[in-house]
Amino acid sequence: MTTHSTSTPAPTPKRRLRKLLLAIGGLVAIALALALVAVPLARNMEHGPLDASARRQAPGQFVTLSHGIVHVRIAGPEQGRPVILVHGFSVPSYVFDKTSADLAADGFRVIRFDLYGRGWSDRPKVDYDRELFANQVVELMDTLQIAKADLLGLSMGGAIVGRFAAEHPERVRSLVLVAPLTRPHDIGVMAWPGVGEWLTRAWFLPSLAASQLEDFAHPERVAGWAERFRPQMRYDGFGRAILSTIRHLSVESSVPDFEKVGKSRLPVLLVWGEKDKTVAYAEHADVRRAIPQAQFVALPGLGHLPVVEDPAATHPAIAAFLRQH
């Protein structure tokens, strides 16, 4: 009788290699997946809510508007002419410490505040676009019973006051634009759902404080600037607000709003540092075409934040302009 073997043939070297490569590939995929999750978690700087306990260390006062609590600081004589200062993309209202002190000393009533998502103000779960911030200015003026004011906008704040003035010219006495955000930005993969969130947590936010020094032509003049930026990053919602602003505000041009301001004939002062690398000095031409009546002050040797870098070169011109109107 003939018998037949039923044993399984021994694996060939090629099969062994294939199995080994599949196993290695699986381990690599698992490692990458873990890294994608772990890196943002490890680099996350938000460690708690921005609540009443956290706000005890903040100077100034707080008001409640439709999207939450807003941090406000007011200086100068009560009967002084109101001047509202609107800060830029990420540095909150302390960017105007010296501006506020100088204008208050000149007799103006100076109001500055933290935009939603920054500083000591709430971080609502909304789209951070021009309308949100322009309406924040409207509500703040209504709450403080300010019918009409001079407005100063720095960088992104320039885009915000541009929108406000375009929509509410009757509430604006004059406008000061300091290196205003003008042209739309291509944000690339930051617009992709999931990808933008990962990049924000893993790469953009961890480098954001140190990158603040790029706003200056002379960073040695502002010792401790990056360290001062970090406290606001500890509270929940900061990163979400920053990414939403990138996606909803920085991708739009300010020129249409500036053209409306030009047609309204509002008095406008435009101030720009010639060494600005954040909002290129060359963009002043776009603003001046849109607002033909704008007075223009170019500041040689200064960067994006001339009100911080060299107040003596900027504040006298601003105060003189305000006194004209």
C-alpha positions in Angstrom: 0.0 0.0 0.0 1.3 3.4 -0.9 1.2 6.2 1.7 1.2 10.0 1.0 2.8 12.5 3.4 0.4 15.3 4.6 3.1 17.4 6.3 3.4 21.2 5.4 6.4 22.1 3.3 9.1 24.1 5.2 8.9 27.9 4.6 11.2 29.0 1.8 13.7 31.9 2.5 11.5 34.2 0.4 8.4 33.5 2.5 10.4 34.1 5.7 11.7 37.4 4.4 8.2 38.5 3.3 6.7 37.7 6.8 9.6 39.6 8.4 9.1 42.6 6.2 5.3 42.6 6.9 6.0 42.4 10.6 8.5 45.3 10.5 6.0 47.3 8.4 3.3 46.8 10.9 5.5 47.8 13.8 6.6 51.0 11.9 3.0 51.8 11.2 2.1 51.4 14.8 5.1 53.5 15.9 4.1 56.3 13.4 0.5 56.2 14.6 1.6 56.5 18.2 4.0 59.4 17.3 1.2 61.2 15.5 -0.9 61.1 18.7 2.0 61.5 21.2 3.8 64.5 19.7 1.0 67.0 20.0 0.1 65.7 23.4 3.7 66.0 24.6 4.0 69.5 23.2 0.6 70.8 24.4 1.0 73.9 26.6 -2.6 74.3 27.5 -3.2 72.9 31.1 -6.4 74.3 32.4 -9.4 76.7 32.0 -9.1 80.5 31.9 -11.4 81.0 34.9 -11.8 83.6 37.7 -8.9 82.0 39.7 -6.6 82.4 36.7 -7.7 86.0 36.1 -6.9 87.2 39.6 -3.4 88.0 38.4 -4.6 90.2 35.5 -4.5 93.9 35.7 -7.4 96.1 34.6 -11.0 95.0 34.5 -13.4 92.6 32.8 -16.6 93.1 30.9 -19.0 90.4 29.5 -19.9 90.6 25.9 -22.0 88.3 23.7 -19.2 85.8 23.2 -17.7 85.9 26.7 -15.6 87.7 29.2 -13.2 90.4 27.8 -10.2 91.9 29.5 -10.0 95.7 29.3 -7.5 98.3 30.6 -8.3 102.0 30.6 -5.9 104.9 31.2 -6.1 108.7 31.1 -8.5 111.3 32.3 -12.2 110.3 32.4 -13.1 113.3 30.2 -10.4 112.7 27.7 -11.1 111.9 24.1 -11.5 108.1 23.8 -8.9 106.2 21.8 -9.3 102.5 21.3 -6.2 100.4 20.7 -6.7 97.0 18.9 -3.7 94.6 19.0 -2.6 92.1 16.4 -2.6 88.3 15.7 -1.1 86.9 18.8 0.4 89.4 21.2 -2.4 90.7 23.4 -3.0 94.2 24.7 0.2 94.5 26.7 1.8 95.3 23.3 0.4 98.8 23.9 1.8 99.4 27.4 4.0 102.3 26.3 1.4 103.6 23.7 -1.3 103.7 26.4 0.9 105.5 28.9 2.1 108.1 26.4 -1.4 108.9 25.0 -2.9 109.0 28.5 -0.2 111.5 29.5 -1.2 113.6 26.5 -4.8 113.7 27.8 -6.5 111.0 25.9 -8.8 108.4 27.4 -7.1 105.2 26.2 -9.0 101.9 26.0 -7.2 98.6 25.2 -8.5 95.1 25.4 -7.6 91.5 24.6 -9.2 90.1 21.5 -11.2 86.9 21.9 -8.8 83.9 22.2 -5.9 86.0 23.5 -4.5 87.3 26.7 -7.1 87.2 29.5 -10.2 87.2 27.3 -12.4 84.1 26.7 -11.8 81.7 23.9 -15.3 81.0 22.5 -15.8 78.1 20.1 -16.6 80.2 17.0 -15.0 81.2 13.7 -12.3 83.8 14.4 -12.9 86.2 11.5 -13.2 89.9 11.0 -16.8 90.0 11.8 -16.2 88.4 15.2 -13.6 91.0 16.1 -15.3 94.0 14.6 -18.4 93.2 16.5 -16.3 92.8 19.7 -15.3 96.4 19.2 -18.9 97.5 18.7 -20.1 95.7 21.8 -17.2 97.0 23.9 -18.0 100.6 22.8 -21.6 100.1 23.6 -20.8 98.6 27.0 -18.5 101.4 27.9 -21.0 103.9 26.5 -18.6 105.3 23.9 -20.5 106.7 20.9 -17.5 107.7 18.8 -13.8 107.1 19.1 -10.4 107.3 17.5 -9.2 103.8 16.7 -5.7 102.5 16.4 -5.1 99.1 14.8 -1.8 97.3 14.9 -1.1 94.5 12.3 -4.1 92.3 12.3 -5.7 94.9 14.5 -5.4 97.2 11.4 -7.6 94.8 9.4 -10.1 94.7 12.3 -10.4 98.4 12.7 -10.6 98.6 8.9 -13.6 96.4 8.9 -15.1 98.3 11.8 -14.6 101.7 10.1 -16.0 100.3 6.8 -19.2 99.2 8.5 -19.6 101.9 11.1 -17.9 105.1 9.8 -20.3 107.2 12.0 -18.6 105.8 15.1 -15.0 106.7 14.0 -13.4 110.1 14.5 -10.1 109.1 13.0 -8.1 105.9 12.2 -4.5 105.0 12.8 -3.2 102.0 11.0 0.2 100.6 12.1 1.6 98.0 9.6 -1.9 96.7 9.0 -2.5 93.2 7.7 -3.4 93.9 4.0 -2.9 91.1 1.6 -4.4 87.6 1.9 -2.1 84.8 3.0 -1.8 81.3 1.4 -2.0 79.1 4.5 -1.3 75.8 2.6 -1.9 72.6 4.5 -3.0 74.5 7.6 -6.4 74.7 5.9 -6.7 70.9 5.8 -8.9 69.4 8.6 -6.9 67.3 11.0 -3.6 68.2 9.4 -3.8 71.9 10.4 -4.7 70.9 14.0 -1.8 68.5 14.2 0.7 71.0 12.8 -0.6 73.7 15.1 0.0 71.6 18.2 3.2 69.8 17.1 5.0 72.6 15.4 3.4 76.1 15.2 2.5 76.7 18.8 5.7 75.4 20.4 7.7 77.9 18.3 5.2 80.8 18.5 6.7 82.6 21.6 10.3 82.6 20.3 9.1 83.8 16.9 7.8 87.0 18.4 11.3 88.4 18.2 11.1 88.3 14.4 8.8 91.3 14.6 11.8 93.5 15.6 14.7 95.0 13.7 16.4 95.4 17.1 15.3 92.5 19.3 17.9 93.4 21.9 15.7 96.4 22.8 12.9 94.1 24.1 14.5 91.7 26.6 12.0 89.2 27.9 9.5 89.7 25.1 9.1 86.0 24.3 8.7 85.0 28.0 6.0 87.6 28.5 4.0 85.9 25.7 3.8 82.4 27.2 1.3 82.8 30.1 -1.7 83.2 27.7 -0.7 79.9 26.0 -1.4 77.9 29.2 -5.1 78.1 29.1 -7.5 76.0 27.1 -8.6 77.3 23.7 -5.6 79.4 22.8 -4.4 77.1 20.0 -7.9 76.5 18.6 -8.4 80.3 18.4 -5.1 80.9 16.7 -5.7 78.2 14.1 -9.2 79.5 13.5 -7.9 83.0 12.9 -5.3 81.7 10.4 -8.1 79.9 8.6 -10.8 82.6 8.7 -9.1 86.0 8.8 -5.6 85.8 7.4 -6.8 84.4 4.1 -8.8 87.5 3.2 -7.6 90.9 1.8 -8.2 94.1 3.7 -8.2 96.2 0.6 -12.0 96.2 0.1 -12.5 97.5 3.6 -9.8 100.1 3.2 -11.4 101.2 -0.1 -14.6 101.9 1.8 -12.7 103.8 4.4 -11.1 105.8 1.5 -14.5 106.7 0.1 -15.8 107.7 3.6 -13.1 110.4 3.7 -12.3 109.5 7.4 -9.0 111.0 8.5 -6.3 108.2 8.4 -2.7 107.9 9.6 -0.6 105.1 8.2 2.6 104.1 10.0 5.1 101.5 8.8 8.5 100.3 9.8 10.8 100.0 6.7 12.4 96.9 8.1 9.1 95.1 8.7 9.4 91.4 7.8 6.0 90.3 9.2 3.8 92.5 7.0 6.1 93.7 4.2 6.8 97.4 4.1 6.0 97.4 0.3 2.3 96.7 1.1 1.9 100.3 2.2 1.4 101.1 -1.4 -1.8 99.0 -1.5 -3.2 100.8 1.6 -2.3 104.2 0.2 -4.0 103.5 -3.1 -7.2 102.3 -1.2 -7.1 105.3 1.2 -5.8 108.3 -0.8 -6.3 110.7 2.1 -4.1 108.8 4.4 -1.1 110.6 5.9 1.9 108.3 5.7 4.8 108.0 8.2 7.7 105.7 7.2 10.0 104.7 10.0 13.6 103.8 8.8 15.3 101.0 10.7 12.3 99.7 12.5 10.3 96.5 12.2 6.8 95.3 12.6 6.1 96.7 16.1 7.5 100.3 16.1 5.3 101.3 19.0 7.3 98.8 21.1 10.7 99.0 19.4 10.9 102.8 19.4 8.0 104.6 21.0 9.8 108.0 20.7 9.8 107.6 16.9 6.1 106.7 16.7 4.0 108.2 19.5 4.6 111.9 18.9 3.4 111.5 15.3 0.3 109.5 16.4 -0.6 112.1 19.1 -0.1 115.0 16.7 -2.4 113.3 14.2 -5.1 112.7 16.8 -4.9 116.3 18.0 -5.6 117.5 14.4 -9.1 116.0 14.5 
